[in-house]
C-alpha cells in the first residue's frame, strides 16, 4: 500500500492578505465573505464580523482583521485525500485569488494541525525534529522569512546560524522530564516562532508559521503536505525516540540533499516505509527541491535522483539546479 502521510489528519490554514488590490482600490471584509460564499457555500462560511476574535473553532471559514497585514482568512478544519487535494480549499483559494489582493512580505501563511492524538513525549519529539531540520524548511521559503519577527526560528534559520534554543527557551522544552514541566514550558514559549506549540495543552493543535503569505492553491496544498508529513513522521511505527539536536549541526552549510530529507520524512523508500513510494510523494519531493533551488544561491542545493522500483533512489547525487 502506498504511503501518503498527509491523509486524514485535520488541518486549517490562515491566509493573510493586504486590504488593497494589486490593480488598485481596496477589498472589504464583506467582499471576501461574498466571494467565499459563492465558491464554497453559505453554510461553510461564518457571518462577517470585522475584528480579530482569536482562534477559529474549525467549523467554518472566517474573515478576520490582522494587525500586521490587513485581512486574515481562516479555513474550516480540512483534510487532504491521497493525492494531496482538497476541493473546498481549492475553491476558496481561487475565490480569494480572483479578488487580486496584495500579498507581500508582511503577510504569512499559517497552518494549524490537529495533534490531539499526541502525548507530551510525542510532541517533544516533534519539537526536536523540527529544531534539527529547521534550516531545511527555511530554505524552502523566501529569504525574507528568516528576518520575520512573527515567524522566528525555534533554533536556526540557516545551518551556519546562531543557535537560539537556549535563549528563547526551546531547549528547556526538550529537557522537560515530566508532563507538568513540559506543559509549563510550552505554555510560556513565545507564539511568534516558525513552530508554535503553546496552545497544544488547551486545544490539541500546533501551528506552523514559517511560510510566507499566499492565496495560491498549489503552493498552499504542497506546503500543507510537507508539514503534515513532518507530523506523521513522529507517529511512524518503526521509528521512535526524539531526534538528537546536534551541537555540530551547521559545520558544513547547505550539504543536506532534498533526497536525504525525503528519506527522513518517509517520502521515498526507507526501512520504516518499505512500501512502493506514492507517485504524488515523488512529485512533492520535486516541489520541495524546486523551492530550495529558487530561494538559495545557484549550485548550493543538492539534487534529487530516483531510479529503480518502489521509489528506491540511486546513490547518485550532484549539485546544481533541477
Helices and strands as residue ranges (DSSP letters): E 11-17, H 29-40, G 42-44, E 62-65, E 71-74, H 87-98, E 109-114, H 120-139, G 143-147, H 165-168, H 170-174, H 179-187, E 195-196, H 200-203, E 205-208, H 217-234, H 258-265, H 279-295, G 309-311
